[in-house]
């Protein structure tokens, strides 16, 4: 076989592998957005690889919970909140608390995502058009409006497969950009090993970053939306093994991409004593070693991360409401259009007031951890019921993983309360 044909068939296999990715692509879209990128870069610049253990635990528990929620959907044919409302004693109250808590966290996150993405585009334009620097506020605001209006219009025409394909493009671009960035700067191996030993940085903002880490990598929205995306994919009880592989793959990719971002930041900024407070500081992660090319690569990755998160963040509120009502999401309904329009308007609050998107983003991730224990407890109660699960038995390993995730989420929520008390 000629070399060109071998290359083509290899390329086709890679493209087929990427396009064949299941609902896990939404998990990556929810998890690795600018929130994750910001948290990883700030942590890498301030503490090196010290918080790698938090990332590892968060990703492991995320995999367990994605698997548990996905299995529940395939076995019962029900979605999460609808199941809570139907089967649990205080299910209605629990479901409403979850909807309010997650929507608040995700819409706050959307504000930060839009602010950072608009700032990134502004910085790219400012590199090429020097006179633009004096019109930063106006440029950032106009850019934010164009981005959110574009995404809103795309939401109105899209179906599950359409969203999935767009996310595949953004997530692939993001992953490749950050892996390419890692070639320019690598952390010391000893830093990576030390990062796996559990410690919390005893400095102002240390607790905040730990909570933000968990809020962004062990996001409640990821698990709750899993049944809807599994059903949207058309999977049934025959796809249990596929669902398991998809959960594991998603958790591994979240860890690899997030860890890569932290490593890039650690290698470029931590040992130079540079700290990230503004969006341009994130781009400076690579400039000392690779010049403007590295800045462009890094910006492209961060922008892809932001854009890959806008769809899931806009989708979350209508998803949860539809889940509560019937378990079916209708993207053509009036309800869907109104809720996503409100989300778009909320997302513009940060850019309108010129808020620092880095601070907005980290704060929003901290708020995400408070609803996490309820979401973990809900699935434990559902899977423990023989009446609901009938002949299906959840393995002991999954139960241990879920109870460990519950304990971990309670500890992190307490840590988040302390962090917010220190901040305010």
Buried (B, 14 or more C-beta within 10 A) or exposed (E): EEEEEEEEEEEEEEEEEBEEBBBBBBBBBBBBBBBBBBBBBBBBBBBBBBBBBBBBBBBBBBBBBBBBBBBBBBBBEBBBBBBBBBBBEEBBEBBBBBBEBBBBBBBBBBBBBBBBBBBBBBBBEBBEEEEBEEEBEEBBBBBBBEBBEEBBEBBEEBEBEBBBEBBBBBBBBBBBBBBBBBEBBBBBEEBBEBBEEEBBBEEEBBBBBBBBBBBBBBBBBBBBBBBBBBBBBEBEEEBBEBBBEBBBBBBBBBBEBBBBBBBBBBBBBBEEEBEBEEBBBBBBBBBBEBEEEBBBBBBBBBBBBBBBBBBBBBBBBBBBBBBBBEBEBEBEEEEBBEBBBEBBEBBBBBBBEEBBBBBBBBBBBBBBBBBBBBBBBBBBBBBEEEEBBEEBEBEEEBBEBBEBBBEBBBBBBBBBBEBBEEBE
